[in-house]
């Protein structure tokens, strides 16, 4: 089944990834790790393509565009 993602352009989506898509480094606090695996992507859906979705999100006060291939998507919540 194919979903028409165009109808959700401009809405906030929360994507759960099939695999760890990357890491974020943090500050070492006692026995906590200095990096965290990214398993979620959240942002405003600004584009949809044959192979994936394009999100716009703010991280560390900077606007970012994130491309997520459909093969990496496990679940999508649309707000």
N, C-alpha and C positions, 0 to 999 in steps of 0.2 A: 504494500500500500504506500502510495506517495502522498505526502502532505503538502498543501499549498501554503508555504511559509510566508508568501506575500501578504496574506491577511493579518499577520502578526507583526509586520514592520512597525517600529516605534514603541512596541511593548517591551517590558522587562522580562527577560528569560533567565532561568537558573538551569544550567546544564550540568548533569552528573556525567563524568567521563568514564569510559570503559577502562582506561588505564591512567596511570599518573602522567600528566601532561607536562610537568615541569616542577621546579622547586622554588621556594621563596626563602631567602636567607634572613635570619633574625639575630637577635642579641642572645648570647649564651646566658642562661639563667640556671645555675646549679646543675641538676641532672637532666634538664630539658634539651632536646636537640637544637642545633643552630639552624636547621633548615626544616621546612615543612613541605610535604608533598601536596601538590595541587590536584584535587579530585573534583572541584567544582569550578565552573566559570559562570559569572553573573554579569549581566549588562543589558543595554538596550539593543534590540535586534535592529540593525540598520541595513542589512543586505542578506540575500539568500542566493545561492548559486547551485549549479549542478552537483558540486562536490562537497559543499559545506555552508556554514552560516557565518556571518560577520557581525560581531558585537562591538558596541562602544561602551567603555567603562572608565571610571576614574580610579586611579591607584596612586597613592602618595601625591595627591593634588595634581596629577598629570593625566590628561585624557589619553586613552589608549584604544586602539582598534585591535580586536582579537579575532582571528580566523580559526574556526573549529571544524575540521572535516567530519562529515557524517559518520565515518567509520569509527571515530573516537567517542561518539555520543551514545551513552547508555540510556539516559532519561532526560526529558526537558519539562520544566515547570514554566508555565506562561502566566504572568501577572497582568 
